[in-house]
Amino acid sequence: MSQDNSILNLLNIKDENIEISKVENQISYVGGKKRIIKVLHGRLTYRLTRCPQCGFSSIVKNGTRLTKLLVTSLTGQETRLHLRKQRYLCRNCGQTCGAHTPIVMPNHSITNQVRIRINELARNSLTAEMIAKLVGVSATSVQRTIYMGRKAFLEHRRLPKILCFDEFRSVHSTFSFICIDAQTHNLVTLLPDRLTKHIVDYFLNQYSLTERQAV
């Protein structure tokens, strides 16, 4: 096993199209505080035979684009993968496209393994701020990751017969409002603050009088 493959294997990065060229420590300043992060320099490239737009086999390589990804760490030190993704140009239709990797969603900088880690910490009832410090992302990114793909729960056609609601400390000592179905425990809504006016406005705008009276 090559040294590059060993590094990828230790970090649980499973993509044979990624090659690591260098590993180094870099100094980063966040909020005026100095910290040292581990940076892996890599390249993502593979042979693309046909254009995904027109289907013609007139694809040529067309430079690279740098993407800075957050990956999990073995030692607790923040680790980033500076990945140069291959770009391709179709000489038939003139469209360009880039190489993709299964370790991260398109147009995102937080890898899937970090998203899994965030959700694991959230199950232990840690606050968004605490998870952000442990993982190395912002509290907003933590909340966005936790509630990703759960939009369907926020748009009930009718309100449950029994509601449970409470307030909890979310970001920067701010209290948020949460409401769930008492029987299924599905999320009904999550509001960024606990102000009565905003809570009342939400239910008035989202549900009819008949629906509210059925609770």
C-alpha positions as CSV (number, residue, x, y, z in Angstrom):
1,M,0.0,0.0,0.0
2,S,1.4,3.4,-1.0
3,Q,1.9,6.2,1.5
4,D,-1.0,8.2,-0.2
5,N,-3.3,5.2,0.2
6,S,-2.3,4.8,3.8
7,I,-3.2,8.4,4.6
8,L,-6.6,8.1,2.9
9,N,-7.2,4.8,4.6
10,L,-6.4,6.2,8.1
11,L,-8.8,9.1,7.4
12,N,-11.4,6.7,6.0
13,I,-11.5,8.6,2.7
14,K,-12.7,6.0,0.2
15,D,-12.1,7.4,-3.3
16,E,-9.4,5.8,-5.5
17,N,-9.4,8.9,-7.8
18,I,-7.9,11.1,-5.0
19,E,-4.1,11.3,-4.8
20,I,-2.4,13.0,-1.9
21,S,0.8,15.0,-2.8
22,K,1.7,16.7,0.5
23,V,0.7,16.9,4.2
24,E,1.7,20.0,6.3
25,N,0.7,22.1,9.3
26,Q,-0.7,25.6,8.7
27,I,-1.4,28.5,11.0
28,S,-4.9,29.7,11.0
29,Y,-6.5,32.7,12.9
30,V,-10.1,32.5,14.0
31,G,-11.6,35.3,16.1
32,G,-8.1,36.6,16.7
33,K,-6.9,33.2,18.2
34,K,-4.0,31.3,16.6
35,R,-4.4,27.7,15.9
36,I,-2.5,25.0,13.9
37,I,-4.5,22.9,11.4
38,K,-3.4,19.9,9.4
39,V,-3.7,20.3,5.7
40,L,-3.6,17.6,3.1
41,H,-3.0,18.6,-0.5
42,G,-4.7,16.3,-3.0
43,R,-5.9,16.0,-6.6
44,L,-9.1,14.5,-7.9
45,T,-9.1,13.4,-11.5
46,Y,-10.4,10.5,-13.7
47,R,-11.0,9.7,-17.3
48,L,-14.3,11.2,-18.6
49,T,-15.3,9.7,-21.9
50,R,-18.6,11.5,-22.8
51,C,-20.0,14.9,-22.1
52,P,-22.8,14.7,-19.5
53,Q,-24.7,17.5,-21.4
54,C,-24.6,16.4,-25.1
55,G,-23.3,12.8,-24.8
56,F,-20.5,13.4,-27.4
57,S,-17.0,11.9,-26.7
58,S,-15.3,15.2,-27.3
59,I,-14.1,15.9,-23.7
60,V,-10.7,17.4,-22.9
61,K,-9.2,18.4,-19.6
62,N,-9.6,22.1,-18.8
63,G,-7.6,23.0,-15.7
64,T,-8.6,22.4,-12.0
65,R,-10.6,24.1,-9.3
66,L,-9.4,24.2,-5.6
67,T,-11.9,23.0,-3.0
68,K,-11.1,23.1,0.7
69,L,-12.9,20.3,2.6
70,L,-13.2,19.6,6.3
71,V,-12.4,15.9,7.1
72,T,-12.4,14.0,10.4
73,S,-9.2,13.9,12.5
74,L,-7.5,11.0,14.3
75,T,-5.8,13.3,16.9
76,G,-8.4,16.0,17.5
77,Q,-6.5,18.5,15.4
78,E,-8.6,20.2,12.7
79,T,-7.8,18.6,9.4
80,R,-8.5,20.0,6.0
81,L,-8.2,18.5,2.5
82,H,-7.3,21.0,-0.1
83,L,-8.5,19.1,-3.2
84,R,-7.9,20.2,-6.7
85,K,-10.7,18.9,-8.8
86,Q,-10.2,18.3,-12.5
87,R,-12.3,20.4,-14.9
88,Y,-13.5,19.2,-18.3
89,L,-14.5,21.0,-21.5
90,C,-16.7,19.6,-24.2
91,R,-15.5,20.7,-27.7
92,N,-18.9,19.9,-29.2
93,C,-21.3,21.9,-27.0
94,G,-18.8,24.2,-25.2
95,Q,-20.1,23.2,-21.7
96,T,-17.8,22.6,-18.8
97,C,-18.1,20.2,-15.8
98,G,-16.0,19.1,-12.9
99,A,-14.9,15.8,-11.3
100,H,-17.0,14.6,-8.4
101,T,-16.3,12.5,-5.4
102,P,-18.6,10.5,-3.1
103,I,-16.9,11.8,0.0
104,V,-18.8,15.2,-0.2
105,M,-22.0,16.5,-1.7
106,P,-21.7,18.8,-4.7
107,N,-21.0,22.4,-3.9
108,H,-20.4,21.6,-0.2
109,S,-17.2,21.9,1.9
110,I,-18.1,19.6,4.8
111,T,-17.5,16.0,4.0
112,N,-20.1,13.3,4.6
113,Q,-18.0,11.7,7.4
114,V,-18.1,15.0,9.3
115,R,-21.8,15.3,8.8
116,I,-22.2,11.8,10.3
117,R,-20.0,12.9,13.3
118,I,-22.2,16.0,13.8
119,N,-25.3,14.0,14.0
120,E,-23.7,11.5,16.4
121,L,-22.8,14.3,18.8
122,A,-26.3,15.8,18.4
123,R,-27.8,12.5,19.6
124,N,-25.9,13.0,22.8
125,S,-27.8,16.3,23.5
126,L,-24.7,18.5,23.0
127,T,-25.4,22.1,22.1
128,A,-24.7,23.5,18.6
129,E,-21.9,25.6,19.9
130,M,-20.2,22.7,21.6
131,I,-20.5,20.5,18.5
132,A,-19.1,23.4,16.4
133,K,-16.0,23.6,18.7
134,L,-15.4,19.8,18.6
135,V,-15.8,19.5,14.9
136,G,-14.4,22.8,13.6
137,V,-17.3,24.4,11.9
138,S,-19.7,27.2,12.7
139,A,-22.8,26.7,14.9
140,T,-24.9,27.6,11.9
141,S,-23.4,24.8,9.9
142,V,-24.1,22.4,12.7
143,Q,-27.8,23.4,12.7
144,R,-28.0,23.2,8.9
145,T,-26.5,19.7,9.0
146,I,-28.7,18.4,11.7
147,Y,-32.0,19.5,10.1
148,M,-30.9,18.8,6.5
149,G,-33.5,16.8,4.6
150,R,-36.2,17.3,7.3
151,K,-38.2,20.0,5.6
152,A,-41.1,17.6,5.2
153,F,-41.6,17.6,9.0
154,L,-41.9,21.4,9.0
155,E,-44.8,21.4,6.6
156,H,-47.7,19.5,8.2
157,R,-51.0,19.7,6.3
158,R,-52.7,19.4,9.6
159,L,-51.6,19.9,13.2
160,P,-51.4,16.8,15.5
161,K,-54.1,16.4,18.1
162,I,-51.5,16.8,20.9
163,L,-48.6,19.1,20.8
164,C,-45.5,19.3,22.9
165,F,-43.4,22.5,22.9
166,D,-40.4,23.9,24.8
167,E,-37.6,26.3,24.5
168,F,-33.9,25.5,24.4
169,R,-30.5,27.2,24.3
170,S,-29.3,27.1,20.7
171,V,-26.7,29.6,19.4
172,H,-24.9,32.4,21.2
173,S,-27.0,32.0,24.3
174,T,-30.2,32.5,22.3
175,F,-33.3,30.5,23.2
176,S,-35.2,28.8,20.3
177,F,-38.7,27.4,20.2
178,I,-39.4,23.7,19.3
179,C,-42.7,22.0,18.8
180,I,-43.3,18.2,18.2
181,D,-46.1,15.7,17.8
182,A,-46.6,14.3,21.3
183,Q,-47.6,10.8,19.9
184,T,-45.1,10.3,17.0
185,H,-42.4,12.7,18.3
186,N,-42.0,14.1,14.7
187,L,-40.9,17.7,14.5
188,V,-43.7,20.2,13.7
189,T,-41.6,23.4,13.8
190,L,-38.4,24.8,15.0
191,L,-38.3,28.6,15.3
192,P,-35.1,30.7,15.8
193,D,-36.5,32.5,18.9
194,R,-39.0,32.1,21.7
195,L,-40.9,35.4,21.3
196,T,-44.6,34.9,21.7
197,K,-45.4,37.2,18.8
198,H,-43.3,35.1,16.4
199,I,-44.7,31.9,17.7
200,V,-48.3,33.1,17.3
201,D,-47.6,34.6,13.9
202,Y,-46.2,31.2,12.7
203,F,-49.3,29.2,13.6
204,L,-51.7,31.9,12.4
205,N,-50.0,32.0,9.0
206,Q,-49.4,28.3,8.6
207,Y,-52.6,26.8,9.8
208,S,-56.3,27.7,9.5
209,L,-58.6,28.3,12.4
210,T,-60.2,24.9,11.9
211,E,-56.9,23.2,12.0
212,R,-55.8,25.0,15.2
213,Q,-59.1,24.3,16.9
214,A,-58.6,20.5,16.3
215,V,-55.6,20.5,18.6
